[in-house]
Amino acid sequence: MILPSMSKNGGILAAFALLTTGAVTLVQLATADQIALQEQKKLMNTLSQVLPSTRYDNQLYLDCTIVSAEALGTLAPHTIYRARKAGENIALLVQSTAPDGYSGKIEILSAIYRDGTVAGVRVLNHKETPGLGDKVEPEKSDWIHSFVDQQLLLTDDSRWAVKKDGGQFDQFTGATITPRAVVNSVKSANTYVQTHFDALFAKRNQCDGSQS
């Protein structure tokens, strides 16, 4: 009596699992295009926040290269989007990581012109302290906009530091570590861009979907 009952219940559970898995798979397939479209819109919105649309005429999200470089904070792959206009190389939009935030890594996107002038910066992800370190978000303060139109010289540019360290960027009251980490990360990414500007434009496109 026990074995037939266990077999019956096992069969019911297996059938339920198959039906559930099938339903989840169907939902994923049905919504995959919509999810991809939303992700694309989110990416385009973020890219447009750091570089004015008047400065390029290509589809940024379809033109990128992926690199691993210590200058970008970690050796993990970082995506670099390429802005072009009328066939001219205009700017690079660089993802970088500040490994030394107060509460961990800070992910950053910076748009940088050939001469080291910054078009814009956004923090993509962080775990900094609410009310203190989260002032790197444009919704919390204007601090992140202080990078706009600032130029980094390739030589050691002492202006690229928080004021507490003798530089030109404000620190936050009670929170110096976070802005210091962001400034250092953008500075390092900027140096990398200036050093490899043409080489990064010459690398194969890894965002057009034709190559893995």
C-alpha positions in Angstrom: 0.0 0.0 0.0 2.8 2.4 0.9 4.9 1.9 -2.3 2.0 2.5 -4.7 1.0 5.6 -2.8 4.6 7.0 -2.9 4.8 6.2 -6.6 1.5 8.0 -7.3 2.6 11.1 -5.2 6.0 11.1 -6.9 4.3 11.1 -10.3 2.1 14.0 -9.3 5.0 16.0 -8.1 7.0 15.3 -11.2 4.1 16.3 -13.4 3.6 19.5 -11.4 7.3 20.3 -11.7 7.2 19.8 -15.5 4.2 22.0 -15.9 5.7 24.8 -13.7 9.0 24.7 -15.6 7.2 24.7 -18.9 5.1 27.7 -17.8 8.2 29.7 -16.6 10.0 28.9 -19.9 7.0 30.1 -22.0 6.8 33.3 -20.0 10.5 33.9 -20.5 10.2 33.3 -24.2 7.2 35.5 -24.5 8.8 38.4 -22.6 12.4 38.1 -23.8 12.0 40.8 -26.5 10.2 43.2 -24.2 12.9 42.7 -21.5 15.7 43.3 -24.1 13.9 46.4 -25.3 13.6 47.8 -21.8 17.3 47.1 -21.1 18.2 48.8 -24.3 16.1 51.9 -23.4 17.7 52.0 -19.9 21.2 51.8 -21.4 20.5 54.5 -24.0 19.1 56.8 -21.3 22.2 56.3 -19.2 24.6 56.9 -22.1 22.7 60.1 -23.1 23.1 61.4 -19.6 26.9 61.7 -19.9 27.2 62.8 -23.5 24.9 65.3 -25.3 23.2 63.7 -28.3 24.4 66.6 -30.4 27.9 65.3 -30.1 27.5 62.0 -32.0 25.5 60.5 -34.8 26.0 56.8 -34.3 24.1 54.4 -32.1 26.2 54.3 -29.0 24.8 51.0 -27.6 25.7 49.3 -30.9 29.4 50.5 -31.0 31.6 49.3 -28.2 34.7 47.4 -27.2 35.3 45.4 -24.0 38.7 45.6 -22.2 40.3 44.4 -19.1 42.7 47.0 -17.7 44.0 47.7 -14.2 43.5 51.5 -14.9 39.7 50.9 -14.9 39.8 49.7 -11.3 39.7 45.9 -11.6 40.8 43.4 -14.2 37.1 42.5 -14.8 35.8 43.3 -18.3 34.7 46.9 -18.7 32.6 48.1 -21.7 33.7 51.2 -23.6 31.2 52.8 -25.9 32.5 54.9 -28.8 30.9 58.2 -30.0 31.4 59.2 -33.6 30.1 62.0 -35.7 30.5 62.3 -39.5 33.1 59.6 -39.3 35.2 61.4 -36.7 36.1 59.8 -33.4 34.6 62.1 -30.8 34.5 60.6 -27.3 34.7 57.4 -25.3 32.1 56.4 -22.7 34.0 54.3 -20.2 32.8 52.0 -17.5 35.2 51.9 -14.6 35.2 50.6 -11.0 36.3 52.5 -7.9 37.4 49.5 -5.7 37.9 51.7 -2.6 34.4 53.1 -1.8 33.4 53.3 1.9 31.1 50.3 1.5 32.7 48.5 -1.4 33.0 49.0 -5.1 31.5 51.9 -7.0 30.6 51.4 -10.6 31.1 54.5 -12.8 30.4 55.7 -16.4 32.4 58.6 -17.7 32.3 60.3 -21.1 35.7 61.7 -22.1 36.8 63.6 -25.2 40.2 63.0 -26.9 41.8 65.9 -25.0 40.8 64.6 -21.6 37.9 66.9 -21.1 35.0 65.3 -19.3 31.5 65.5 -20.9 29.7 63.8 -18.0 29.9 61.2 -15.2 27.3 59.0 -13.6 27.6 56.5 -10.8 25.9 53.3 -12.0 26.0 51.3 -8.8 27.1 51.7 -5.2 26.4 50.7 -1.6 27.5 53.9 0.0 25.9 55.2 3.2 22.5 56.8 2.7 22.6 60.5 3.5 26.4 60.7 3.2 28.1 58.8 0.4 25.0 58.6 -1.8 25.5 62.2 -2.7 27.3 60.9 -5.7 23.8 60.4 -7.2 22.5 63.3 -9.2 19.1 62.9 -7.5 20.8 63.6 -4.1 23.2 66.4 -4.9 24.8 68.3 -7.9 28.3 67.0 -6.9 28.6 64.6 -9.8 28.1 67.5 -12.3 31.3 69.1 -11.0 33.2 66.8 -13.5 31.6 68.4 -16.5 34.1 70.3 -18.7 37.0 69.6 -16.4 40.1 68.6 -18.3 42.8 66.2 -17.1 46.3 66.8 -18.2 48.3 63.6 -19.0 51.0 64.6 -16.6 50.2 64.3 -12.9 47.4 66.7 -12.5 47.2 67.6 -8.8 43.8 69.4 -9.3 42.2 66.0 -9.7 41.7 65.3 -6.0 39.2 66.3 -3.3 39.9 69.7 -1.6 41.0 67.9 1.6 43.8 66.4 -0.5 44.7 69.7 -2.2 42.5 69.3 -5.3 39.5 71.1 -6.8 36.7 68.7 -6.0 34.5 69.1 -2.9 34.3 66.3 -0.4 31.1 65.6 1.5 30.6 66.6 5.1 31.4 63.5 7.1 32.2 61.5 4.0 35.5 62.0 2.2 36.2 58.4 1.2 33.4 58.2 -1.3 34.1 61.3 -3.4 37.8 60.6 -3.2 37.2 57.1 -4.6 35.1 58.5 -7.4 37.5 61.3 -8.3 40.5 58.9 -8.4 38.5 56.4 -10.6 37.5 59.0 -13.1 41.0 60.4 -13.2 42.5 56.9 -13.8 39.9 56.2 -16.5 40.6 59.5 -18.1 44.3 58.8 -18.3 43.6 55.4 -19.8 41.3 57.0 -22.5 43.8 59.6 -23.5 46.6 57.1 -23.8 44.6 54.6 -25.8 42.0 56.8 -27.6 42.7 55.8 -31.2 43.5 52.2 -30.3 40.2 51.8 -28.6 38.3 53.1 -31.7 40.3 50.7 -33.8 39.3 47.6 -31.8 36.6 45.3 -33.2 33.0 46.2 -32.4 31.6 43.9 -29.7 28.2 45.5 -29.4 26.8 45.0 -32.9 25.6 41.5 -32.2 27.6 40.0 -35.1 30.5 38.9 -32.9 30.7 37.3 -29.5 
